[in-house]
Amino acid sequence: MGAEGLSPRDPSSYSRPEDVVVTNIGINLNVDFNKKILHGHVVLDVKRINKNATELILDAKNLTVSKVIDHYTKKELKYVISDAIEEFGSKMSIELPAQEADNFTLSIYYENNPNASGLQWLTPSQTAGKQHPYLFSQFQAIHARSVIPCQDTPSVKTKYSATITASSELTVLMSAILKSTVTEGNQKQSYFIQDVPVPSYLIAIAVGALESKKIGPRSHVWAEKEIIGACAYEFAETEHQLKTAEEICGPYVWGIYDLLVLPPSFAYGGMENPCLTFVTPTLLAGDRSLANVVAHEIAHSWTGNLITNRNFEHFWLNEGFTVFVERKIKGKLSSPLQQDFDALGRLPELKETVKLLGETNPLTKLVVDLKGVHPDDAFSIVPYEKGQTFLRYLEEVVGGPAQFEPFLRKYFDTFKFKSIDTDDFKSFFENHFSNNSAIQSVDWNVWLYSPGMPPVIPNYNTTLAEKCNKLNKQILDWDEKAACPVESSQVKNLTADEIIYLLQQILDDKPQSVTKLEKLDKVFHFSDVKNSEIKFRWLRIGLKSHWPKSVDPALDWVNEVGRMKFVRPLYRDLYAWEDSRAKAVDNFEKNKQYMMHVVAYTVSKDLHLTS
């Protein structure tokens, strides 16, 4: 893949903020569900940094631009949109007005493509209520450019405001604070302000037949009315998680913390859009056992949103820190044993990913090279789990949480509202701990730039894991001709986290016999479980063991849920088994139109339909 014209500072963006930078965005868009487009204009405040600069360079992907004007003089400005480079979109160059002053305000009139990669349009039949259409966005990593002409790089952070016009029957939400609504006939204008600077990927919108319930002093949960009660119950502990995060990280600066539970086609467990976290309905386990994903998104309020990776080569600064803080939140709300148990439970997933990508694959480094590589192609669990493993290792090196947590608070306070890279973090760490000789043992080069598994696994407490390991050994050593050695009461006494850990251990072992799986299911009813993480692992165990009974449920489930964490491994497992391969490909071809862009894009590669 060529990368001509992309920035040397951010290989995923054409923009040149070092020459001319966008300082504020005003969004004015109409929502057209019939045409599946947003149309209107954006107003960009820009500042010339390089006195010799004569043009503003933006990212744009499949946008139809009608005109660009000087916002105040109303004179039209010349612009050129280059040919697209595959998924990166196009460079949009706008000639700046001839003037002495270095501040400009430009208006760009345009509409986006019905297939904009940053938007998901749902028909009424794809919603819970079946009466109204639904729209939601997903701009991370570089899909904002498919909806807004912008400097689509996390190195640029701006405040934004938005006026969105949609049907008066629907509710508009954004990653900002709603200031007012005005209804005229069958149309409603909603006006939002985000006063904390954010990168473009954190601009978000959702439009649908939505209701809300208050779940805390600064939090509401939003969803379709059919599931709002279940959502309010599931996320009732949000304020406790938020307060605990503040104890660790410092003041929460975003004002409100609302949650939007999206339809099942949402590709991620959650997305940390400021003021409005998007979450998947696969978290609705009925017992709050999966609500820790909210702790992850809350942690992002500092790690990613307040301090942001300068480009996606340093994505571990967002996600490794977030997993690290998420587990601290969980540890403080339950016990430090749980924090370690979570880390131990995710190590097998990291090992599987490294094995899948290849132990020498450069995308398994903490700091990756994205020249010519789309961030969606680089996305994996590696920056999450290898990143948190590195931070946990550093915490042990400097003497534990009592030494590391004050450093963490100072780190957040020093770099808040900024975008940084790994060298910034490394310098800050070494300066802070300059009197601690133990840090000389840290091999930064190996940790940051070597592919494969982490060079050191921290000294995690294994107390909670040992009980599961005993059960796992009983199951794996069991001769299936005999009765199941584990009683149903033993599993009923396990927490959801412990069952997930147990099933992950079985999945990581050799394929089991179909007879053994049938007997296990009879005792434990894994096929009927509501918890999506348990269901996911049980389906994978069945597919790995070539259990025919697993194929149709797996296909049905990947059609029902769009969460990439579940969909991609299940499709890979279906493809790996020759008996189910054709079914998997046929199922994908029939249903890819209902998937979010990033899911269809990556699954087509998993199924070897595209390169």
Beta strands, then each sheet from edge to edge (+ up, - down):
strand 1: 20-32
strand 2: 37-48
strand 3: 55-60
strand 4: 64-70
strand 5: 79-81
strand 6: 90-95
strand 7: 103-111
strand 8: 119-122
strand 9: 134-137
strand 10: 158-167
strand 11: 171-174
strand 12: 177-184
strand 13: 187-198
strand 14: 205-208
strand 15: 211-216
strand 16: 219-223
strand 17: 258-261
strand 18: 270-271
strand 19: 276-279
strand 20: 307-309
strand 21: 418-420
sheet 1: 4+ 7- 2+ 1- 10- 13+ 12-
sheet 2: 3+ 6- 5+
sheet 3: 8+ 9- 14+ 11-
sheet 4: 15+ 16- 17- 19- 18+
sheet 5: 20+ 21+
end
